[in-house]
Amino acid sequence: MSRVEGEGFTMKFGRSRSPKEHRNSERVGQVPWPSHGGDRAAGPLTLACLLLVAALLAGPTAVAPTVDPGVTFQPSDSWANISFATRQTFTTSIVVDATGVTFDGVRFGVEKSPRSLPRVEIVIDTWTPLQQVLNQTSVSFTGDAPSGTSVIFNLTNVLRNREYIFEVDAIERDRATTGSTGHVSFQWSAWSLHSFRIILGQSIGGPPPVGNVTAAFDYSLNGWSATFFDQSVTEGNTTITSRVWTFGDGSTSTEIQPTHAYPFPWLWSTYHASLAVCNNAGDCDATSKDITFINWFVIIALGVIGTAFVFFLWFRRRRRRKEEDEEPTERAEAPPEEKEEPADERREEDEDSGRDERDLDDDLDLRTVAAPPSRLEPLESAA
């Protein structure tokens, strides 16, 4: 890894002369101009020397300054390592001073506090500090520093009388204007690994902002959490200045890309989420969407239990029908069984039959006694 350290260091680019070229240039001045009576062979040699002198006086061919990934700039008092994520080609020069580096006339300054190791690591992803498209990135970089660190970022010689927006991890944190000096400064203290963007805002003192804003958003689900993405569009020379998210469960947020955790649903739950945005022209708009969470685990479990219960009822009914179908066949094949009367009933019947016989005998005896003698004689003779 290459390092460029120190204060007042200037990188100059171009092809330097070799010692041999210097010696040749000295010899060129010693070549005599041939006289008319001199050696004719000296003429072509003299012409070649004159061409060489003209080429040397024209100077070396200019080479564009190029910085590759891995080249680190370490300003002496910034306590920062500054590098690029991709190859960068500049047109003029790169100058390192005590607290920053100037690329093609635009200075990027970094001042870390406390002024001690470890250094803050700055890797620049986008370097277009003079771009003039509203709401587009001028400079973006990643930074990493230990907790408790405070860092001031400076841009000098950027667009004058313009507003610049400072974002950290895609969330707007600050706004500042350059005024007539072309200088803007931002500070960050809540350190870990972060992504930073400096975005070009509106002109200061220019025409008033005019344009409508259209609210739009999308979302993605992860378990019972939802991440929302602002896709609102504003027209003309306006910028979105405020946004309010309503998640449908009583919670709100003003972040650009919020993540919200919803309550655990028993079966399913639907929430009505909305976004309201306003621009600096005073125009506002709102939109909404329904977000549904489904507890598939509980629904599948209930479905399995219900299916098992229905199968149990079907199997039980089928078994009962089969038993009912087999019962008449068994009755037809088996001989009829005599019904055995209970002993008490048989005893009562026997007593009744004995009583009837005795009553009959008594009746016969009575008839025999009451009959006249004339009628008994034939009976005796017949006997």
C-alpha positions as CSV (number, residue, x, y, z in Angstrom):
1,M,0.0,0.0,0.0
2,S,1.4,3.4,-1.0
3,R,1.2,6.3,1.5
4,V,1.5,10.0,0.9
5,E,2.3,11.8,4.1
6,G,3.3,15.2,5.4
7,E,2.3,18.8,4.9
8,G,2.7,20.9,1.8
9,F,3.4,17.9,-0.4
10,T,2.5,18.4,-4.0
11,M,2.4,15.6,-6.5
12,K,3.6,16.7,-10.0
13,F,3.0,14.4,-13.0
14,G,4.9,14.2,-16.3
15,R,7.9,12.5,-17.9
16,S,11.2,13.6,-16.3
17,R,14.4,13.8,-18.3
18,S,17.0,11.1,-17.8
19,P,20.7,11.9,-17.2
20,K,21.5,10.8,-20.7
21,E,19.0,13.3,-22.1
22,H,20.6,16.1,-20.0
23,R,24.1,15.1,-21.4
24,N,22.7,15.1,-24.9
25,S,21.2,18.5,-24.5
26,E,24.6,19.8,-23.3
27,R,26.3,18.3,-26.3
28,V,23.8,19.8,-28.7
29,G,25.0,23.3,-27.8
30,Q,28.6,22.2,-28.7
31,V,27.8,21.1,-32.2
32,P,29.3,23.7,-34.7
33,W,27.3,25.0,-37.6
34,P,29.1,23.7,-40.7
35,S,30.7,26.2,-43.1
36,H,30.3,26.1,-46.8
37,G,33.8,24.7,-47.2
38,G,33.5,22.2,-44.4
39,D,32.6,18.6,-44.3
40,R,29.3,18.0,-46.2
41,A,28.5,15.0,-43.9
42,A,28.0,17.4,-41.0
43,G,24.8,18.8,-42.5
44,P,22.4,15.9,-41.7
45,L,23.9,15.6,-38.2
46,T,23.3,19.3,-37.6
47,L,19.7,19.0,-38.7
48,A,19.1,16.1,-36.4
49,C,20.5,18.0,-33.5
50,L,18.3,21.0,-34.2
51,L,15.2,18.7,-34.2
52,L,16.3,17.2,-30.9
53,V,16.7,20.7,-29.4
54,A,13.2,21.7,-30.6
55,A,11.7,18.5,-29.0
56,L,13.4,19.2,-25.7
57,L,12.4,22.8,-25.6
58,A,8.7,21.7,-26.2
59,G,8.9,19.9,-22.8
60,P,7.7,16.5,-21.7
61,T,4.2,15.2,-22.6
62,A,1.7,15.8,-19.8
63,V,0.3,12.7,-18.0
64,A,-3.1,12.8,-16.1
65,P,-2.7,12.2,-12.4
66,T,-4.2,8.8,-11.4
67,V,-4.8,7.4,-7.9
68,D,-5.4,3.6,-7.6
69,P,-7.2,1.8,-4.7
70,G,-4.6,1.2,-1.9
71,V,-3.0,4.6,-2.2
72,T,-3.6,6.3,1.2
73,F,-3.2,9.9,2.0
74,Q,-2.3,10.8,5.6
75,P,-2.4,14.6,6.3
76,S,-0.2,15.2,9.3
77,D,-2.7,16.8,11.6
78,S,-6.0,15.2,10.5
79,W,-5.4,11.8,12.0
80,A,-7.1,10.2,9.0
81,N,-6.3,7.7,6.3
82,I,-7.9,8.9,3.1
83,S,-8.2,6.6,0.0
84,F,-10.4,5.8,-3.0
85,A,-12.5,2.7,-3.5
86,T,-11.9,2.8,-7.3
87,R,-9.3,4.3,-9.6
88,Q,-9.6,8.1,-9.9
89,T,-8.1,10.2,-12.7
90,F,-7.5,13.9,-12.2
91,T,-6.6,16.7,-14.6
92,T,-4.2,18.9,-12.8
93,S,-2.6,18.1,-9.4
94,I,-3.1,16.6,-5.9
95,V,-1.9,18.6,-2.9
96,V,-1.7,17.2,0.6
97,D,-1.8,19.8,3.5
98,A,-1.9,19.4,7.3
99,T,-5.6,18.5,7.5
100,G,-6.8,17.5,4.1
101,V,-6.1,16.8,0.4
102,T,-6.9,19.0,-2.6
103,F,-7.9,17.2,-5.8
104,D,-8.1,19.4,-8.9
105,G,-8.6,22.5,-6.8
106,V,-11.4,21.0,-4.5
107,R,-10.2,20.4,-1.0
108,F,-11.5,17.5,1.2
109,G,-10.6,18.1,4.8
110,V,-10.8,15.7,7.7
111,E,-10.2,16.7,11.4
112,K,-10.4,13.9,14.0
113,S,-10.7,14.5,17.7
114,P,-9.0,13.3,19.9
115,R,-5.8,13.7,17.9
116,S,-4.4,10.3,18.5
117,L,-4.4,6.8,17.2
118,P,-6.2,4.9,15.8
119,R,-6.8,7.0,12.7
120,V,-10.2,7.4,11.2
121,E,-10.5,5.4,8.0
122,I,-12.1,7.2,5.0
123,V,-12.7,5.4,1.7
124,I,-14.2,7.7,-1.0
125,D,-16.7,6.0,-3.3
126,T,-18.0,9.0,-5.3
127,W,-16.0,12.1,-6.0
128,T,-17.9,14.6,-8.2
129,P,-17.8,17.7,-6.0
130,L,-18.6,20.1,-8.8
131,Q,-21.7,18.3,-10.2
132,Q,-24.7,20.6,-10.6
133,V,-27.7,18.2,-10.6
134,L,-30.1,18.9,-7.8
135,N,-30.5,16.1,-5.2
136,Q,-27.6,14.1,-6.7
137,T,-24.5,12.9,-4.8
138,S,-21.5,15.2,-4.9
139,V,-19.3,13.1,-2.5
140,S,-19.9,9.8,-0.9
141,F,-17.6,7.8,1.4
142,T,-17.5,5.2,4.2
143,G,-15.9,6.0,7.5
144,D,-14.9,3.9,10.5
145,A,-13.6,5.2,13.8
146,P,-13.7,4.1,17.4
147,S,-16.5,5.1,19.8
148,G,-16.0,8.5,21.4
149,T,-14.5,10.0,18.3
150,S,-15.7,13.3,16.7
151,V,-14.8,14.1,13.1
152,I,-15.3,17.3,11.1
153,F,-15.6,17.0,7.3
154,N,-14.9,20.0,5.1
155,L,-15.4,20.7,1.4
156,T,-13.7,23.8,0.0
157,N,-14.1,25.4,-3.5
158,V,-17.3,23.6,-4.3
159,L,-20.4,25.4,-5.8
160,R,-21.1,28.8,-4.2
161,N,-24.4,29.8,-2.7
162,R,-25.7,26.3,-2.7
163,E,-27.2,24.1,0.0
164,Y,-25.6,20.7,0.7
165,I,-27.3,17.9,2.5
166,F,-25.4,15.6,4.8
167,E,-26.7,12.0,5.0
168,V,-25.5,9.1,7.3
169,D,-26.7,5.6,6.4
170,A,-29.3,7.1,4.0
171,I,-30.8,9.3,6.7
172,E,-30.6,13.1,6.5
173,R,-28.6,14.5,9.5
174,D,-27.8,18.1,8.6
175,R,-27.9,20.8,5.9
176,A,-25.5,23.6,5.3
177,T,-24.9,26.4,2.7
178,T,-21.6,27.4,1.1
179,G,-22.3,31.1,0.7
180,S,-19.9,33.0,-1.5
181,T,-16.8,31.1,-0.3
182,G,-17.7,27.7,-1.6
183,H,-17.0,26.1,1.8
184,V,-19.2,23.7,3.7
185,S,-18.6,21.7,6.9
186,F,-20.3,18.8,8.7
187,Q,-19.6,17.0,11.9
188,W,-20.3,13.4,13.1
189,S,-19.7,11.9,16.6
190,A,-21.8,8.7,16.9
191,W,-19.1,6.5,15.4
192,S,-18.9,2.9,14.1
193,L,-18.8,1.9,10.5
194,H,-21.1,4.3,8.5
195,S,-21.9,5.4,5.0
196,F,-21.9,9.1,4.3
197,R,-23.3,11.2,1.4
198,I,-23.0,14.9,0.7
199,I,-25.9,15.8,-1.7
200,L,-26.3,19.0,-3.7
201,G,-29.4,21.0,-2.6
202,Q,-31.2,24.0,-3.9
203,S,-29.7,27.4,-4.8
204,I,-29.6,30.1,-2.2
205,G,-31.0,33.4,-3.3
206,G,-32.3,31.9,-6.6
207,P,-35.9,31.6,-7.8
208,P,-38.4,30.3,-5.2
209,P,-39.0,26.5,-5.3
210,V,-42.0,25.5,-7.4
211,G,-43.3,22.0,-7.9
212,N,-45.6,19.3,-6.8
213,V,-44.8,16.2,-4.7
214,T,-46.2,12.7,-5.2
215,A,-46.0,10.4,-2.2
216,A,-45.1,6.7,-2.9
217,F,-43.5,3.9,-0.9
218,D,-42.9,0.2,-0.9
219,Y,-42.1,-2.3,1.9
220,S,-40.5,-5.7,2.5
221,L,-41.4,-8.1,5.3
222,N,-39.1,-10.1,7.5
223,G,-41.0,-12.1,10.0
224,W,-43.2,-9.8,12.0
225,S,-41.1,-6.7,10.9
226,A,-41.5,-4.4,7.9
227,T,-38.9,-2.2,6.3
228,F,-40.4,0.8,4.4
229,F,-38.8,2.6,1.4
230,D,-39.7,6.1,0.5
231,Q,-40.2,6.4,-3.3
232,S,-41.8,9.9,-3.3
233,V,-41.1,12.2,-6.3
234,T,-41.0,16.0,-6.2
235,E,-41.0,18.2,-9.3
236,G,-39.1,21.3,-10.4
237,N,-36.4,22.8,-8.1
238,T,-38.0,21.4,-5.0
239,T,-36.8,19.0,-2.4
240,I,-38.7,16.8,0.1
241,T,-38.4,18.5,3.5
242,S,-40.6,16.3,5.7
243,R,-42.1,12.9,5.8
244,V,-44.3,11.1,8.4
245,W,-44.9,7.4,8.5
246,T,-47.9,5.9,10.2
247,F,-47.7,2.2,10.7
248,G,-51.3,1.4,11.6
249,D,-50.7,0.2,15.1
250,G,-50.3,3.7,16.7
251,S,-46.6,4.1,16.0
252,T,-45.1,6.8,13.7
253,S,-41.6,7.7,12.3
254,T,-40.0,10.5,10.3
255,E,-37.0,8.5,8.9
256,I,-36.4,7.9,5.2
257,Q,-36.2,4.1,5.5
258,P,-37.7,3.0,8.8
259,T,-38.0,-0.6,10.1
260,H,-41.0,-1.3,12.3
261,A,-41.8,-4.5,14.4
262,Y,-45.5,-5.4,14.6
263,P,-47.2,-7.3,17.3
264,F,-47.3,-11.1,17.1
265,P,-50.5,-12.2,15.3
266,W,-52.6,-15.1,16.6
267,L,-53.8,-16.1,13.1
268,W,-53.5,-13.0,10.9
269,S,-53.5,-9.2,11.3
270,T,-53.8,-6.4,8.8
271,Y,-52.4,-2.9,9.3
272,H,-53.1,0.3,7.3
273,A,-49.7,2.0,6.8
274,S,-49.4,5.5,5.3
275,L,-46.8,8.0,4.3
276,A,-47.3,11.8,4.1
277,V,-44.6,14.0,2.5
278,C,-44.1,17.7,1.9
279,N,-41.6,19.7,-0.2
280,N,-40.0,23.1,0.3
281,A,-42.6,24.6,-2.0
282,G,-45.3,23.8,0.6
283,D,-46.9,21.0,-1.5
284,C,-47.9,17.9,0.4
285,D,-49.2,14.4,-0.6
286,A,-50.1,11.2,1.2
287,T,-50.5,7.5,0.2
288,S,-51.3,4.3,2.1
289,K,-51.2,0.5,1.8
290,D,-52.5,-2.5,3.7
291,I,-49.9,-4.8,5.3
292,T,-51.1,-8.3,6.3
293,F,-49.2,-10.7,8.5
294,I,-50.2,-14.4,8.5
295,N,-49.2,-16.8,11.2
296,W,-48.8,-19.8,8.9
297,F,-47.5,-22.0,11.7
298,V,-50.7,-21.8,13.7
299,I,-52.9,-22.1,10.6
300,I,-51.1,-25.2,9.4
301,A,-51.2,-26.8,12.9
302,L,-54.9,-26.1,13.2
303,G,-55.4,-27.6,9.7
304,V,-53.5,-30.8,10.6
305,I,-55.6,-31.2,13.8
306,G,-58.8,-30.6,12.0
307,T,-58.0,-33.1,9.3
308,A,-57.0,-35.7,11.9
309,F,-60.3,-35.2,13.7
310,V,-62.4,-35.5,10.5
311,F,-60.6,-38.7,9.6
312,F,-61.3,-40.1,13.1
313,L,-65.0,-39.4,12.7
314,W,-65.1,-40.9,9.2
315,F,-63.2,-44.0,10.4
316,R,-65.5,-44.4,13.4
317,R,-68.7,-44.1,11.3
318,R,-67.3,-46.5,8.7
319,R,-66.6,-49.1,11.4
320,R,-70.1,-48.7,12.8
321,R,-71.7,-49.2,9.4
322,K,-69.6,-52.4,8.9
323,E,-70.8,-53.8,12.2
324,E,-74.4,-53.0,11.3
325,D,-74.0,-54.8,8.0
326,E,-72.6,-57.9,9.5
327,E,-75.3,-58.3,12.3
328,P,-78.3,-59.4,10.1
329,T,-76.2,-62.1,8.5
330,E,-75.3,-63.6,11.8
331,R,-78.9,-63.6,12.9
332,A,-80.0,-65.5,9.7
333,E,-77.4,-68.2,10.1
334,A,-77.9,-68.8,13.8
335,P,-81.0,-71.1,14.8
336,P,-83.7,-69.5,16.8
337,E,-83.1,-69.8,20.5
338,E,-85.9,-70.8,22.9
339,K,-86.5,-68.2,25.4
340,E,-86.0,-69.7,28.8
341,E,-88.5,-68.5,31.3
342,P,-87.3,-67.5,34.7
343,A,-87.8,-70.0,37.6
344,D,-90.2,-67.8,39.4
345,E,-92.5,-67.6,36.4
346,R,-92.3,-71.3,35.9
347,R,-93.1,-71.9,39.6
348,E,-96.1,-69.6,39.4
349,E,-97.4,-71.3,36.2
350,D,-97.0,-74.7,37.9
351,E,-98.9,-73.5,40.9
352,D,-101.7,-72.1,38.7
353,S,-102.0,-75.3,36.7
354,G,-102.1,-77.3,39.9
355,R,-104.8,-75.1,41.3
356,D,-106.8,-75.4,38.1
357,E,-106.6,-79.3,38.3
358,R,-107.8,-79.3,42.0
359,D,-110.7,-77.0,41.1
360,L,-111.7,-79.3,38.3
361,D,-111.6,-82.3,40.6
362,D,-113.7,-80.5,43.2
363,D,-116.3,-79.7,40.5
364,L,-116.5,-83.3,39.4
365,D,-117.0,-84.4,42.9
366,L,-119.8,-81.9,43.4
367,R,-121.6,-83.0,40.2
368,T,-121.3,-86.6,41.3
369,V,-122.8,-86.0,44.7
370,A,-125.6,-83.8,43.3
371,A,-126.7,-86.1,40.5
372,P,-129.9,-88.1,40.9
373,P,-129.7,-91.9,41.4
374,S,-131.6,-92.7,38.2
375,R,-128.8,-91.1,36.2
376,L,-126.1,-92.9,38.1
377,E,-127.3,-96.3,37.3
378,P,-126.6,-96.2,33.6
379,L,-123.2,-95.0,34.4
380,E,-122.6,-97.9,36.6
381,S,-124.0,-100.5,34.1
382,A,-121.9,-98.8,31.4
383,A,-118.9,-99.2,33.5
